[in-house]
Amino acid sequence: MILDGAGDGGTEAAKKKVEKDDGYVRSYADDVDTLSVTFRSVLLSLIACVLGSTISAITLFRQSGSLNLSGSVIQILSYIIGTAWAKWLPSVPVDEGRVDQHRCLTKWQKVVHFVNPGPFTIKEHAVIAIVSSCRVNEVFNPFIVHKLYYEVENPLSPIDVIFCTIGTTLLGLSLAGLFSPILVDSPLAVWYELLPTINFMQMLHFDPASSKRFRLFWLLLLAVFCYEVLPLFIFPTLAAFSIPCLALGKGSNKSKGLKSTFTNLFGSANINEGLGLLALTFDWQYITTAPLVVPLQGLLPAWIGAALCIIFASSLYYANVFQAKTFPFLSTNMFLPNGKPYKIDSVLTQSVLDEAKIAVKGNPKLPITSTFKFFTQTASVG
């Protein structure tokens, strides 16, 4: 179900009003008197955005990639905090549809109402989800390059970085607003990855706490929380089972080249070990909910893209393009032309790249899979 504002006054009939268009069920429920931008939603949005950006930035340089605070986690935490905020903090009952009630409030009552405007609404929840998704870690990449190569000649002040970051983010949001008739209002604009988010919010705010779906969600959340202790701490082997590698066996008499090929294609137990084809996992953080809740037509492009990446990356490596076999198949490190690790410290002077040292040592080389990754990312910009 897709929440799509239509202004029906917030009645029970409006909450149940749906329309089937092009095979997708859309909800046109919209309480026009419901507040969206409140002190509570703004504060929780800022906390979620800062927390998510901080965690991602701290873990940016991990070999396994940065750790992102998923939208589902933010939605659950914000719902719990927002509901507790509305229930436990003092509040003043006010009908938002009647302006005259605000005029009759005392200064203290206005302050109380400003801090806690009443029940935690789905619009406040949506504001938190939207703002928290605007994390800008990728925006800092040009500034990192500038720090390494151009800091001496053209230094940037913190004000330059802050306003450039804000400007680029607002530019993207403005373009989304300008093209909203095409990207949002059109019945053909169905964003499959957002269907679970919207349905989840509607379940939390529209379904009664005693409903079967509501109770099932919290039971499953508790079960997954307890189960994740096993693959994360007690039995890490549950994270990945590679049946082809197990069938080959570590002590097998097969040639070294065959073992290396099997590891590159089917290995998945360790970081950057292989592509993980035909691997089994019992760790929910790798399974995720996307294959279960996103429609098939939303998953097909991702599957096709993954298959093409596997084909191209494997072909480039085994065709020995750019001497690919000299380096590991998968790695986040840089290497010398002979395949040995490239020590970054040897080309730095006071934490800044020294061009004279690079000219002596030579430019670092990347594995062919990393080169292919950066090529596709650059090509996607155009």
Summary of the structure (lengths in Angstrom):
residues: 382
radius of gyration: 26.1
end to end distance: 33.5
largest distance: 87.0
contacts: 960
relative contact order: 0.07
helix: 59%
strand: 5%
